[in-house]
Amino acid sequence: MKTYDFVIIGAGITGLSLARQLIRKDSQSSILVLEKEPRFGLHGSGRNSGVLHSGVYYEENSLKARVCGAGAKELACYCDENNLPIARMGKVIVPVREGDDAQIDILHQRATHNGANVAIVDSQQLREIEPEVVSLSGRALHSPDTAVIDPLAVLTQLVHDLLKKGVEIQFDCAVTVADLESSTIIDNRGNRVGYGHLFNAAGQCSDHIARLFGVGNKYMLLPIKGIYFSLDKKSGIQLNGLVYPVPDLAVPFLGVHSVKTIQGSIYLGPTAIPAFGSENYKGMTGIKIDDAIRITFQLIQLYLRNNQGFRKFTNEEAGRFLKRRFVKAAGLLIPKLKVEHLQPSEKVGIRAQLLNKESHELVMDFLVEQKGNTSHILNAVSPAFTSSFAFARHVVQKLTEG
Ligand SMILES: Cc1cc2nc3c(=O)[nH]c(=O)nc-3n(C[C@H](O)[C@H](O)[C@H](O)COP(=O)(O)OP(=O)(O)OC[C@H]3O[C@@H](n4cnc5c(N)ncnc54)[C@H](O)[C@@H]3O)c2cc1C
């Protein structure tokens, strides 16, 4: 049996950024990353909007507020240094419902506190920035530094860097058993590996992995599906940057927005509709009956208790997988948008949103639980891609502090 200083479960952006931070700290460390899939990027880290958020939304003193802005700057530098594509196209956040306007001031306050460069603009300035976009109240929040990157290009570069520095990455290798006493894990091939410290960065499966170590029993991950439609070039709709609605600040989702990729294609999405399995990307695929029952039970609880205004949120989101309902939401941002302008797309992602089963609330912030010589990343939701380098530094630092 081989023992490593550090074993990391999951080769998504969180696991790879942890490996990067650890090897930067001590180039002599032995590090093994275990990934259950044949390649990286098949889940959250390869299925997102690719936006480097600048830290607008997050409540003062939250971990997201502390690491998002710093993470965005570091990842942008990383892209520049490695000639990876990055487009600094900016973003506007626009009120779309009655009552949204007051949130512009709250967001402005939060953004300023978090060190993000933002400005409140009026309807004329908004027209200059995004001629196709209309604000219900006339005002909008402009974040000129928000950028778009290519997530797969970032992951590819990270894997390349890590391998060069002697980090081992094993694919097709799912961790199935953990033994805290002997500090070992066993994978699906029956191989046993020892660790000095273990990081659980298993994304959608991190709650399951944590339970193998007796950690996080009061939590479970709810899979929330995000589908995107692509905007037909023939629609004639031109967007210069990213366009987001003012979000419902009680829940950790940002609302249907526009995503302009590095290649210039425009998508609208993602929805926030329940999935019935952590990998239930399409139809009935990826559904396990016992998981589906647990998820449905928790969703019903959330709906009945209506914590965080979950009922209103669900009613708004329900049916957005139907094009007509989706266009109704997206059309609040871009009035010219018509059903025939949108094409179904293959782009779909699942957010692993943590639920506290005791308080029946969605956890808003990133969460790291430690037990013995193990650390568990339990809520690496958006903006976890943006924040990854700064977040990894925080997690590793926490370790040193004991
Ligand atoms: C639709 C959508 C849009 C988003 N948009 C943005 C955005 O614009 N900006 C942003 O910053 N963030 C965004 N996010 C969030 C961001 O993409 C994720 O939070 C982030 O990628 C999570 O990374 P991760 O490494 O923690 O998880 P993952 O990328 O899911 O990686 C975890 C890995 O662990 C592996 N694994 C699981 N179980 C095991 C096991 N037993 N053994 C070994 N390996 C295992 C999985 O196969 C997976 O590869 C978005 C997310 C979604 C779904």
The ligand as a Gaussian input file, in Angstrom:
#p B3LYP/6-31G(d) Opt

LIG

0 1
 C      -25.208000      25.354000     -14.510000
 C      -24.060000      25.872000     -13.705000
 C      -23.523000      27.146000     -13.952000
 C      -22.461000      27.621000     -13.176000
 N      -21.886000      28.816000     -13.488000
 C      -20.791000      29.224000     -12.796000
 C      -20.109000      30.399000     -13.190000
 O      -20.450000      31.038000     -14.155000
 N      -19.047000      30.805000     -12.436000
 C      -18.618000      30.090000     -11.340000
 O      -17.674000      30.525000     -10.675000
 N      -19.226000      28.952000     -10.975000
 C      -20.279000      28.488000     -11.693000
 N      -20.886000      27.319000     -11.366000
 C      -20.386000      26.571000     -10.216000
 C      -19.130000      25.788000     -10.514000
 O      -19.103000      25.275000     -11.807000
 C      -19.032000      24.644000      -9.519000
 O      -19.344000      25.121000      -8.253000
 C      -17.626000      24.056000      -9.501000
 O      -17.243000      23.689000     -10.793000
 C      -17.564000      22.875000      -8.559000
 O      -16.317000      22.298000      -8.702000
 P      -15.913000      21.015000      -7.877000
 O      -14.526000      20.680000      -8.249000
 O      -16.195000      21.258000      -6.443000
 O      -16.939000      19.887000      -8.338000
 P      -16.928000      19.023000      -9.735000
 O      -16.526000      19.821000     -10.880000
 O      -18.260000      18.345000      -9.785000
 O      -15.812000      17.968000      -9.440000
 C      -15.952000      16.924000      -8.514000
 C      -15.307000      15.696000      -9.115000
 O      -15.325000      14.657000      -8.128000
 C      -15.494000      13.436000      -8.803000
 N      -15.968000      12.421000      -7.880000
 C      -17.208000      12.314000      -7.319000
 N      -17.269000      11.240000      -6.525000
 C      -16.056000      10.636000      -6.556000
 C      -15.521000       9.482000      -5.946000
 N      -16.231000       8.700000      -5.138000
 N      -14.221000       9.161000      -6.186000
 C      -13.464000       9.934000      -7.024000
 N      -13.956000      11.049000      -7.649000
 C      -15.216000      11.395000      -7.414000
 C      -16.499000      13.764000      -9.907000
 O      -16.480000      12.848000     -10.950000
 C      -16.056000      15.166000     -10.326000
 O      -15.197000      15.152000     -11.447000
 C      -21.929000      26.823000     -12.115000
 C      -22.450000      25.533000     -11.891000
 C      -23.484000      25.049000     -12.690000
 C      -23.974000      23.651000     -12.462000

